[in-house]
Amino acid sequence: MKGTQKRMECPKCGKGFFAWRPAELPGAPVKCYFCGNQFEDEAARRKPPAAPPAPAAASEPKAN
């Protein structure tokens, strides 16, 4: 499984800890190791990236 460890700070107790963040689920909830509070990290609060514009339709061959 791809991902990284990120340093998090619990909004409830204020303590810092490291949590595994899987690359496939960037918005998965995080659980504080100290107080058990479950919260969303900054990745869950970000807007998803805008979809790239659709490629222009290939020009159709002209009938002569």
LUMLUMDREN-2810 file (N, C-alpha, C; in Angstrom, 1 decimal):
<atoms>
<atom><aa>M</aa><ch>A</ch><at>N</at><xx>0.9</xx><yy>-1.2</yy><zz>0.0</zz></atom>
<atom><aa>M</aa><ch>A</ch><at>CA</at><xx>0.0</xx><yy>0.0</yy><zz>0.0</zz></atom>
<atom><aa>M</aa><ch>A</ch><at>C</at><xx>0.9</xx><yy>1.2</yy><zz>0.0</zz></atom>
<atom><aa>K</aa><ch>A</ch><at>N</at><xx>0.6</xx><yy>2.2</yy><zz>-0.9</zz></atom>
<atom><aa>K</aa><ch>A</ch><at>CA</at><xx>1.4</xx><yy>3.4</yy><zz>-1.0</zz></atom>
<atom><aa>K</aa><ch>A</ch><at>C</at><xx>0.8</xx><yy>4.4</yy><zz>-0.1</zz></atom>
<atom><aa>G</aa><ch>A</ch><at>N</at><xx>1.7</xx><yy>5.3</yy><zz>0.5</zz></atom>
<atom><aa>G</aa><ch>A</ch><at>CA</at><xx>1.3</xx><yy>6.3</yy><zz>1.3</zz></atom>
<atom><aa>G</aa><ch>A</ch><at>C</at><xx>2.5</xx><yy>6.9</yy><zz>2.1</zz></atom>
<atom><aa>T</aa><ch>A</ch><at>N</at><xx>2.2</xx><yy>7.8</yy><zz>3.0</zz></atom>
<atom><aa>T</aa><ch>A</ch><at>CA</at><xx>3.3</xx><yy>8.4</yy><zz>3.8</zz></atom>
<atom><aa>T</aa><ch>A</ch><at>C</at><xx>2.8</xx><yy>8.6</yy><zz>5.2</zz></atom>
<atom><aa>Q</aa><ch>A</ch><at>N</at><xx>3.8</xx><yy>8.8</yy><zz>6.1</zz></atom>
<atom><aa>Q</aa><ch>A</ch><at>CA</at><xx>3.4</xx><yy>9.2</yy><zz>7.5</zz></atom>
<atom><aa>Q</aa><ch>A</ch><at>C</at><xx>3.4</xx><yy>10.7</yy><zz>7.6</zz></atom>
<atom><aa>K</aa><ch>A</ch><at>N</at><xx>2.4</xx><yy>11.2</yy><zz>8.2</zz></atom>
<atom><aa>K</aa><ch>A</ch><at>CA</at><xx>2.3</xx><yy>12.7</yy><zz>8.4</zz></atom>
<atom><aa>K</aa><ch>A</ch><at>C</at><xx>2.2</xx><yy>13.0</yy><zz>9.9</zz></atom>
<atom><aa>R</aa><ch>A</ch><at>N</at><xx>2.8</xx><yy>14.1</yy><zz>10.2</zz></atom>
<atom><aa>R</aa><ch>A</ch><at>CA</at><xx>2.6</xx><yy>14.6</yy><zz>11.6</zz></atom>
<atom><aa>R</aa><ch>A</ch><at>C</at><xx>1.3</xx><yy>15.3</yy><zz>11.7</zz></atom>
<atom><aa>M</aa><ch>A</ch><at>N</at><xx>0.5</xx><yy>14.9</yy><zz>12.7</zz></atom>
<atom><aa>M</aa><ch>A</ch><at>CA</at><xx>-0.8</xx><yy>15.5</yy><zz>12.9</zz></atom>
<atom><aa>M</aa><ch>A</ch><at>C</at><xx>-0.9</xx><yy>16.1</yy><zz>14.3</zz></atom>
<atom><aa>E</aa><ch>A</ch><at>N</at><xx>-1.8</xx><yy>17.1</yy><zz>14.4</zz></atom>
<atom><aa>E</aa><ch>A</ch><at>CA</at><xx>-2.0</xx><yy>17.6</yy><zz>15.8</zz></atom>
<atom><aa>E</aa><ch>A</ch><at>C</at><xx>-3.5</xx><yy>17.5</yy><zz>16.0</zz></atom>
<atom><aa>C</aa><ch>A</ch><at>N</at><xx>-3.9</xx><yy>17.0</yy><zz>17.1</zz></atom>
<atom><aa>C</aa><ch>A</ch><at>CA</at><xx>-5.3</xx><yy>16.8</yy><zz>17.5</zz></atom>
<atom><aa>C</aa><ch>A</ch><at>C</at><xx>-5.9</xx><yy>18.1</yy><zz>17.8</zz></atom>
<atom><aa>P</aa><ch>A</ch><at>N</at><xx>-7.0</xx><yy>18.4</yy><zz>17.2</zz></atom>
<atom><aa>P</aa><ch>A</ch><at>CA</at><xx>-7.7</xx><yy>19.7</yy><zz>17.5</zz></atom>
<atom><aa>P</aa><ch>A</ch><at>C</at><xx>-8.3</xx><yy>19.7</yy><zz>18.9</zz></atom>
<atom><aa>K</aa><ch>A</ch><at>N</at><xx>-8.6</xx><yy>18.5</yy><zz>19.5</zz></atom>
<atom><aa>K</aa><ch>A</ch><at>CA</at><xx>-9.2</xx><yy>18.5</yy><zz>20.8</zz></atom>
<atom><aa>K</aa><ch>A</ch><at>C</at><xx>-8.2</xx><yy>18.6</yy><zz>21.9</zz></atom>
<atom><aa>C</aa><ch>A</ch><at>N</at><xx>-7.1</xx><yy>17.7</yy><zz>21.9</zz></atom>
<atom><aa>C</aa><ch>A</ch><at>CA</at><xx>-6.2</xx><yy>17.8</yy><zz>23.0</zz></atom>
<atom><aa>C</aa><ch>A</ch><at>C</at><xx>-4.9</xx><yy>18.5</yy><zz>22.7</zz></atom>
<atom><aa>G</aa><ch>A</ch><at>N</at><xx>-4.7</xx><yy>18.8</yy><zz>21.4</zz></atom>
<atom><aa>G</aa><ch>A</ch><at>CA</at><xx>-3.5</xx><yy>19.6</yy><zz>21.0</zz></atom>
<atom><aa>G</aa><ch>A</ch><at>C</at><xx>-2.2</xx><yy>18.8</yy><zz>20.9</zz></atom>
<atom><aa>K</aa><ch>A</ch><at>N</at><xx>-2.2</xx><yy>17.5</yy><zz>21.2</zz></atom>
<atom><aa>K</aa><ch>A</ch><at>CA</at><xx>-1.0</xx><yy>16.7</yy><zz>21.2</zz></atom>
<atom><aa>K</aa><ch>A</ch><at>C</at><xx>-0.6</xx><yy>16.3</yy><zz>19.7</zz></atom>
<atom><aa>G</aa><ch>A</ch><at>N</at><xx>0.6</xx><yy>16.2</yy><zz>19.4</zz></atom>
<atom><aa>G</aa><ch>A</ch><at>CA</at><xx>1.1</xx><yy>15.9</yy><zz>18.1</zz></atom>
<atom><aa>G</aa><ch>A</ch><at>C</at><xx>1.4</xx><yy>14.4</yy><zz>18.0</zz></atom>
<atom><aa>F</aa><ch>A</ch><at>N</at><xx>1.2</xx><yy>13.8</yy><zz>16.9</zz></atom>
<atom><aa>F</aa><ch>A</ch><at>CA</at><xx>1.5</xx><yy>12.4</yy><zz>16.6</zz></atom>
<atom><aa>F</aa><ch>A</ch><at>C</at><xx>1.7</xx><yy>12.1</yy><zz>15.2</zz></atom>
<atom><aa>F</aa><ch>A</ch><at>N</at><xx>2.2</xx><yy>11.0</yy><zz>14.8</zz></atom>
<atom><aa>F</aa><ch>A</ch><at>CA</at><xx>2.4</xx><yy>10.6</yy><zz>13.4</zz></atom>
<atom><aa>F</aa><ch>A</ch><at>C</at><xx>1.3</xx><yy>9.6</yy><zz>13.0</zz></atom>
<atom><aa>A</aa><ch>A</ch><at>N</at><xx>0.7</xx><yy>9.8</yy><zz>11.8</zz></atom>
<atom><aa>A</aa><ch>A</ch><at>CA</at><xx>-0.3</xx><yy>8.9</yy><zz>11.4</zz></atom>
<atom><aa>A</aa><ch>A</ch><at>C</at><xx>0.0</xx><yy>8.5</yy><zz>9.9</zz></atom>
<atom><aa>W</aa><ch>A</ch><at>N</at><xx>-0.3</xx><yy>7.2</yy><zz>9.6</zz></atom>
<atom><aa>W</aa><ch>A</ch><at>CA</at><xx>-0.1</xx><yy>6.7</yy><zz>8.2</zz></atom>
<atom><aa>W</aa><ch>A</ch><at>C</at><xx>-1.2</xx><yy>7.3</yy><zz>7.4</zz></atom>
<atom><aa>R</aa><ch>A</ch><at>N</at><xx>-0.9</xx><yy>7.9</yy><zz>6.2</zz></atom>
<atom><aa>R</aa><ch>A</ch><at>CA</at><xx>-1.9</xx><yy>8.4</yy><zz>5.3</zz></atom>
<atom><aa>R</aa><ch>A</ch><at>C</at><xx>-1.8</xx><yy>7.7</yy><zz>4.0</zz></atom>
<atom><aa>P</aa><ch>A</ch><at>N</at><xx>-2.7</xx><yy>6.8</yy><zz>3.7</zz></atom>
<atom><aa>P</aa><ch>A</ch><at>CA</at><xx>-2.7</xx><yy>6.0</yy><zz>2.4</zz></atom>
<atom><aa>P</aa><ch>A</ch><at>C</at><xx>-2.9</xx><yy>6.9</yy><zz>1.2</zz></atom>
<atom><aa>A</aa><ch>A</ch><at>N</at><xx>-2.2</xx><yy>6.7</yy><zz>0.2</zz></atom>
<atom><aa>A</aa><ch>A</ch><at>CA</at><xx>-2.3</xx><yy>7.5</yy><zz>-1.0</zz></atom>
<atom><aa>A</aa><ch>A</ch><at>C</at><xx>-3.6</xx><yy>7.3</yy><zz>-1.7</zz></atom>
<atom><aa>E</aa><ch>A</ch><at>N</at><xx>-4.3</xx><yy>6.2</yy><zz>-1.6</zz></atom>
<atom><aa>E</aa><ch>A</ch><at>CA</at><xx>-5.6</xx><yy>5.9</yy><zz>-2.2</zz></atom>
<atom><aa>E</aa><ch>A</ch><at>C</at><xx>-6.7</xx><yy>6.6</yy><zz>-1.5</zz></atom>
<atom><aa>L</aa><ch>A</ch><at>N</at><xx>-6.6</xx><yy>6.8</yy><zz>-0.2</zz></atom>
<atom><aa>L</aa><ch>A</ch><at>CA</at><xx>-7.7</xx><yy>7.4</yy><zz>0.5</zz></atom>
<atom><aa>L</aa><ch>A</ch><at>C</at><xx>-7.2</xx><yy>8.7</yy><zz>1.3</zz></atom>
<atom><aa>P</aa><ch>A</ch><at>N</at><xx>-6.9</xx><yy>9.8</yy><zz>0.6</zz></atom>
<atom><aa>P</aa><ch>A</ch><at>CA</at><xx>-6.3</xx><yy>10.9</yy><zz>1.2</zz></atom>
<atom><aa>P</aa><ch>A</ch><at>C</at><xx>-7.3</xx><yy>11.6</yy><zz>2.3</zz></atom>
<atom><aa>G</aa><ch>A</ch><at>N</at><xx>-8.5</xx><yy>11.4</yy><zz>2.2</zz></atom>
<atom><aa>G</aa><ch>A</ch><at>CA</at><xx>-9.5</xx><yy>12.0</yy><zz>3.1</zz></atom>
<atom><aa>G</aa><ch>A</ch><at>C</at><xx>-10.0</xx><yy>11.1</yy><zz>4.2</zz></atom>
<atom><aa>A</aa><ch>A</ch><at>N</at><xx>-9.3</xx><yy>9.9</yy><zz>4.4</zz></atom>
<atom><aa>A</aa><ch>A</ch><at>CA</at><xx>-9.7</xx><yy>9.0</yy><zz>5.5</zz></atom>
<atom><aa>A</aa><ch>A</ch><at>C</at><xx>-9.6</xx><yy>9.7</yy><zz>6.8</zz></atom>
<atom><aa>P</aa><ch>A</ch><at>N</at><xx>-10.5</xx><yy>9.4</yy><zz>7.8</zz></atom>
<atom><aa>P</aa><ch>A</ch><at>CA</at><xx>-10.4</xx><yy>10.0</yy><zz>9.1</zz></atom>
<atom><aa>P</aa><ch>A</ch><at>C</at><xx>-9.2</xx><yy>9.5</yy><zz>9.9</zz></atom>
<atom><aa>V</aa><ch>A</ch><at>N</at><xx>-8.8</xx><yy>10.4</yy><zz>10.8</zz></atom>
<atom><aa>V</aa><ch>A</ch><at>CA</at><xx>-7.6</xx><yy>10.1</yy><zz>11.6</zz></atom>
<atom><aa>V</aa><ch>A</ch><at>C</at><xx>-8.1</xx><yy>10.0</yy><zz>13.0</zz></atom>
<atom><aa>K</aa><ch>A</ch><at>N</at><xx>-7.5</xx><yy>9.1</yy><zz>13.8</zz></atom>
<atom><aa>K</aa><ch>A</ch><at>CA</at><xx>-7.9</xx><yy>8.9</yy><zz>15.2</zz></atom>
<atom><aa>K</aa><ch>A</ch><at>C</at><xx>-6.7</xx><yy>9.3</yy><zz>16.1</zz></atom>
<atom><aa>C</aa><ch>A</ch><at>N</at><xx>-6.9</xx><yy>10.2</yy><zz>17.0</zz></atom>
<atom><aa>C</aa><ch>A</ch><at>CA</at><xx>-5.8</xx><yy>10.6</yy><zz>17.9</zz></atom>
<atom><aa>C</aa><ch>A</ch><at>C</at><xx>-5.4</xx><yy>9.5</yy><zz>18.8</zz></atom>
<atom><aa>Y</aa><ch>A</ch><at>N</at><xx>-4.1</xx><yy>9.3</yy><zz>18.9</zz></atom>
<atom><aa>Y</aa><ch>A</ch><at>CA</at><xx>-3.6</xx><yy>8.2</yy><zz>19.7</zz></atom>
<atom><aa>Y</aa><ch>A</ch><at>C</at><xx>-3.7</xx><yy>8.4</yy><zz>21.2</zz></atom>
<atom><aa>F</aa><ch>A</ch><at>N</at><xx>-3.9</xx><yy>9.7</yy><zz>21.6</zz></atom>
<atom><aa>F</aa><ch>A</ch><at>CA</at><xx>-3.9</xx><yy>10.1</yy><zz>23.0</zz></atom>
<atom><aa>F</aa><ch>A</ch><at>C</at><xx>-5.3</xx><yy>10.1</yy><zz>23.6</zz></atom>
<atom><aa>C</aa><ch>A</ch><at>N</at><xx>-6.2</xx><yy>10.9</yy><zz>22.9</zz></atom>
<atom><aa>C</aa><ch>A</ch><at>CA</at><xx>-7.6</xx><yy>11.0</yy><zz>23.5</zz></atom>
<atom><aa>C</aa><ch>A</ch><at>C</at><xx>-8.6</xx><yy>10.3</yy><zz>22.7</zz></atom>
<atom><aa>G</aa><ch>A</ch><at>N</at><xx>-8.3</xx><yy>9.7</yy><zz>21.5</zz></atom>
<atom><aa>G</aa><ch>A</ch><at>CA</at><xx>-9.3</xx><yy>8.9</yy><zz>20.8</zz></atom>
<atom><aa>G</aa><ch>A</ch><at>C</at><xx>-10.2</xx><yy>9.7</yy><zz>19.9</zz></atom>
<atom><aa>N</aa><ch>A</ch><at>N</at><xx>-10.0</xx><yy>11.1</yy><zz>19.9</zz></atom>
<atom><aa>N</aa><ch>A</ch><at>CA</at><xx>-10.8</xx><yy>11.9</yy><zz>19.0</zz></atom>
<atom><aa>N</aa><ch>A</ch><at>C</at><xx>-10.6</xx><yy>11.6</yy><zz>17.5</zz></atom>
<atom><aa>Q</aa><ch>A</ch><at>N</at><xx>-11.7</xx><yy>11.5</yy><zz>16.8</zz></atom>
<atom><aa>Q</aa><ch>A</ch><at>CA</at><xx>-11.6</xx><yy>11.2</yy><zz>15.4</zz></atom>
<atom><aa>Q</aa><ch>A</ch><at>C</at><xx>-11.8</xx><yy>12.4</yy><zz>14.6</zz></atom>
<atom><aa>F</aa><ch>A</ch><at>N</at><xx>-10.9</xx><yy>12.8</yy><zz>13.6</zz></atom>
<atom><aa>F</aa><ch>A</ch><at>CA</at><xx>-11.1</xx><yy>14.0</yy><zz>12.9</zz></atom>
<atom><aa>F</aa><ch>A</ch><at>C</at><xx>-10.5</xx><yy>13.8</yy><zz>11.5</zz></atom>
<atom><aa>E</aa><ch>A</ch><at>N</at><xx>-10.8</xx><yy>14.8</yy><zz>10.6</zz></atom>
<atom><aa>E</aa><ch>A</ch><at>CA</at><xx>-10.4</xx><yy>14.8</yy><zz>9.2</zz></atom>
<atom><aa>E</aa><ch>A</ch><at>C</at><xx>-9.1</xx><yy>15.5</yy><zz>9.1</zz></atom>
<atom><aa>D</aa><ch>A</ch><at>N</at><xx>-8.1</xx><yy>15.1</yy><zz>8.3</zz></atom>
<atom><aa>D</aa><ch>A</ch><at>CA</at><xx>-6.9</xx><yy>15.8</yy><zz>8.1</zz></atom>
<atom><aa>D</aa><ch>A</ch><at>C</at><xx>-7.1</xx><yy>16.9</yy><zz>7.0</zz></atom>
<atom><aa>E</aa><ch>A</ch><at>N</at><xx>-6.1</xx><yy>17.7</yy><zz>6.8</zz></atom>
<atom><aa>E</aa><ch>A</ch><at>CA</at><xx>-6.2</xx><yy>18.8</yy><zz>5.8</zz></atom>
<atom><aa>E</aa><ch>A</ch><at>C</at><xx>-6.5</xx><yy>18.2</yy><zz>4.4</zz></atom>
<atom><aa>A</aa><ch>A</ch><at>N</at><xx>-6.1</xx><yy>17.0</yy><zz>4.1</zz></atom>
<atom><aa>A</aa><ch>A</ch><at>CA</at><xx>-6.4</xx><yy>16.5</yy><zz>2.7</zz></atom>
<atom><aa>A</aa><ch>A</ch><at>C</at><xx>-7.9</xx><yy>16.2</yy><zz>2.5</zz></atom>
<atom><aa>A</aa><ch>A</ch><at>N</at><xx>-8.6</xx><yy>15.9</yy><zz>3.6</zz></atom>
<atom><aa>A</aa><ch>A</ch><at>CA</at><xx>-10.1</xx><yy>15.7</yy><zz>3.5</zz></atom>
<atom><aa>A</aa><ch>A</ch><at>C</at><xx>-10.8</xx><yy>17.0</yy><zz>3.3</zz></atom>
<atom><aa>R</aa><ch>A</ch><at>N</at><xx>-10.2</xx><yy>18.1</yy><zz>3.8</zz></atom>
<atom><aa>R</aa><ch>A</ch><at>CA</at><xx>-10.9</xx><yy>19.4</yy><zz>3.7</zz></atom>
<atom><aa>R</aa><ch>A</ch><at>C</at><xx>-10.6</xx><yy>20.1</yy><zz>2.4</zz></atom>
<atom><aa>R</aa><ch>A</ch><at>N</at><xx>-9.6</xx><yy>19.7</yy><zz>1.7</zz></atom>
<atom><aa>R</aa><ch>A</ch><at>CA</at><xx>-9.3</xx><yy>20.3</yy><zz>0.4</zz></atom>
<atom><aa>R</aa><ch>A</ch><at>C</at><xx>-10.3</xx><yy>20.0</yy><zz>-0.7</zz></atom>
<atom><aa>K</aa><ch>A</ch><at>N</at><xx>-10.5</xx><yy>20.9</yy><zz>-1.6</zz></atom>
<atom><aa>K</aa><ch>A</ch><at>CA</at><xx>-11.4</xx><yy>20.6</yy><zz>-2.7</zz></atom>
<atom><aa>K</aa><ch>A</ch><at>C</at><xx>-10.7</xx><yy>19.7</yy><zz>-3.7</zz></atom>
<atom><aa>P</aa><ch>A</ch><at>N</at><xx>-11.4</xx><yy>18.7</yy><zz>-4.3</zz></atom>
<atom><aa>P</aa><ch>A</ch><at>CA</at><xx>-10.7</xx><yy>17.8</yy><zz>-5.2</zz></atom>
<atom><aa>P</aa><ch>A</ch><at>C</at><xx>-10.2</xx><yy>18.6</yy><zz>-6.4</zz></atom>
<atom><aa>P</aa><ch>A</ch><at>N</at><xx>-9.1</xx><yy>18.2</yy><zz>-7.0</zz></atom>
<atom><aa>P</aa><ch>A</ch><at>CA</at><xx>-8.5</xx><yy>18.9</yy><zz>-8.2</zz></atom>
<atom><aa>P</aa><ch>A</ch><at>C</at><xx>-9.5</xx><yy>18.9</yy><zz>-9.3</zz></atom>
<atom><aa>A</aa><ch>A</ch><at>N</at><xx>-9.5</xx><yy>20.0</yy><zz>-10.0</zz></atom>
<atom><aa>A</aa><ch>A</ch><at>CA</at><xx>-10.4</xx><yy>20.2</yy><zz>-11.2</zz></atom>
<atom><aa>A</aa><ch>A</ch><at>C</at><xx>-10.1</xx><yy>19.2</yy><zz>-12.2</zz></atom>
<atom><aa>A</aa><ch>A</ch><at>N</at><xx>-11.1</xx><yy>18.6</yy><zz>-12.8</zz></atom>
<atom><aa>A</aa><ch>A</ch><at>CA</at><xx>-10.8</xx><yy>17.6</yy><zz>-13.9</zz></atom>
<atom><aa>A</aa><ch>A</ch><at>C</at><xx>-10.2</xx><yy>18.3</yy><zz>-15.1</zz></atom>
<atom><aa>P</aa><ch>A</ch><at>N</at><xx>-9.2</xx><yy>17.7</yy><zz>-15.7</zz></atom>
<atom><aa>P</aa><ch>A</ch><at>CA</at><xx>-8.6</xx><yy>18.3</yy><zz>-16.9</zz></atom>
<atom><aa>P</aa><ch>A</ch><at>C</at><xx>-9.7</xx><yy>18.5</yy><zz>-18.0</zz></atom>
<atom><aa>P</aa><ch>A</ch><at>N</at><xx>-9.6</xx><yy>19.5</yy><zz>-18.8</zz></atom>
<atom><aa>P</aa><ch>A</ch><at>CA</at><xx>-10.5</xx><yy>19.6</yy><zz>-19.9</zz></atom>
<atom><aa>P</aa><ch>A</ch><at>C</at><xx>-10.5</xx><yy>18.4</yy><zz>-20.8</zz></atom>
<atom><aa>A</aa><ch>A</ch><at>N</at><xx>-11.6</xx><yy>18.1</yy><zz>-21.4</zz></atom>
<atom><aa>A</aa><ch>A</ch><at>CA</at><xx>-11.7</xx><yy>17.0</yy><zz>-22.3</zz></atom>
<atom><aa>A</aa><ch>A</ch><at>C</at><xx>-10.9</xx><yy>17.3</yy><zz>-23.5</zz></atom>
<atom><aa>P</aa><ch>A</ch><at>N</at><xx>-10.2</xx><yy>16.3</yy><zz>-24.1</zz></atom>
<atom><aa>P</aa><ch>A</ch><at>CA</at><xx>-9.4</xx><yy>16.6</yy><zz>-25.3</zz></atom>
<atom><aa>P</aa><ch>A</ch><at>C</at><xx>-10.4</xx><yy>16.9</yy><zz>-26.4</zz></atom>
<atom><aa>A</aa><ch>A</ch><at>N</at><xx>-9.9</xx><yy>17.8</yy><zz>-27.3</zz></atom>
<atom><aa>A</aa><ch>A</ch><at>CA</at><xx>-10.7</xx><yy>18.2</yy><zz>-28.5</zz></atom>
<atom><aa>A</aa><ch>A</ch><at>C</at><xx>-11.0</xx><yy>16.9</yy><zz>-29.3</zz></atom>
<atom><aa>A</aa><ch>A</ch><at>N</at><xx>-12.2</xx><yy>16.9</yy><zz>-29.8</zz></atom>
<atom><aa>A</aa><ch>A</ch><at>CA</at><xx>-12.5</xx><yy>15.7</yy><zz>-30.7</zz></atom>
<atom><aa>A</aa><ch>A</ch><at>C</at><xx>-11.6</xx><yy>15.7</yy><zz>-31.9</zz></atom>
<atom><aa>A</aa><ch>A</ch><at>N</at><xx>-11.2</xx><yy>14.5</yy><zz>-32.2</zz></atom>
<atom><aa>A</aa><ch>A</ch><at>CA</at><xx>-10.4</xx><yy>14.3</yy><zz>-33.4</zz></atom>
<atom><aa>A</aa><ch>A</ch><at>C</at><xx>-11.1</xx><yy>14.8</yy><zz>-34.7</zz></atom>
<atom><aa>S</aa><ch>A</ch><at>N</at><xx>-10.5</xx><yy>15.5</yy><zz>-35.5</zz></atom>
<atom><aa>S</aa><ch>A</ch><at>CA</at><xx>-11.2</xx><yy>16.0</yy><zz>-36.7</zz></atom>
<atom><aa>S</aa><ch>A</ch><at>C</at><xx>-11.6</xx><yy>14.8</yy><zz>-37.6</zz></atom>
<atom><aa>E</aa><ch>A</ch><at>N</at><xx>-12.8</xx><yy>14.8</yy><zz>-38.0</zz></atom>
<atom><aa>E</aa><ch>A</ch><at>CA</at><xx>-13.3</xx><yy>13.7</yy><zz>-38.8</zz></atom>
<atom><aa>E</aa><ch>A</ch><at>C</at><xx>-12.9</xx><yy>13.9</yy><zz>-40.2</zz></atom>
<atom><aa>P</aa><ch>A</ch><at>N</at><xx>-12.6</xx><yy>12.8</yy><zz>-40.9</zz></atom>
<atom><aa>P</aa><ch>A</ch><at>CA</at><xx>-12.2</xx><yy>12.9</yy><zz>-42.3</zz></atom>
<atom><aa>P</aa><ch>A</ch><at>C</at><xx>-13.3</xx><yy>13.6</yy><zz>-43.2</zz></atom>
<atom><aa>K</aa><ch>A</ch><at>N</at><xx>-12.9</xx><yy>14.5</yy><zz>-44.0</zz></atom>
<atom><aa>K</aa><ch>A</ch><at>CA</at><xx>-13.9</xx><yy>15.2</yy><zz>-44.8</zz></atom>
<atom><aa>K</aa><ch>A</ch><at>C</at><xx>-14.2</xx><yy>14.3</yy><zz>-46.0</zz></atom>
<atom><aa>A</aa><ch>A</ch><at>N</at><xx>-15.5</xx><yy>14.3</yy><zz>-46.4</zz></atom>
<atom><aa>A</aa><ch>A</ch><at>CA</at><xx>-16.0</xx><yy>13.5</yy><zz>-47.5</zz></atom>
<atom><aa>A</aa><ch>A</ch><at>C</at><xx>-15.8</xx><yy>14.4</yy><zz>-48.7</zz></atom>
<atom><aa>N</aa><ch>A</ch><at>N</at><xx>-15.1</xx><yy>13.9</yy><zz>-49.8</zz></atom>
<atom><aa>N</aa><ch>A</ch><at>CA</at><xx>-14.9</xx><yy>14.7</yy><zz>-51.0</zz></atom>
<atom><aa>N</aa><ch>A</ch><at>C</at><xx>-15.9</xx><yy>14.3</yy><zz>-52.1</zz></atom>
</atoms>
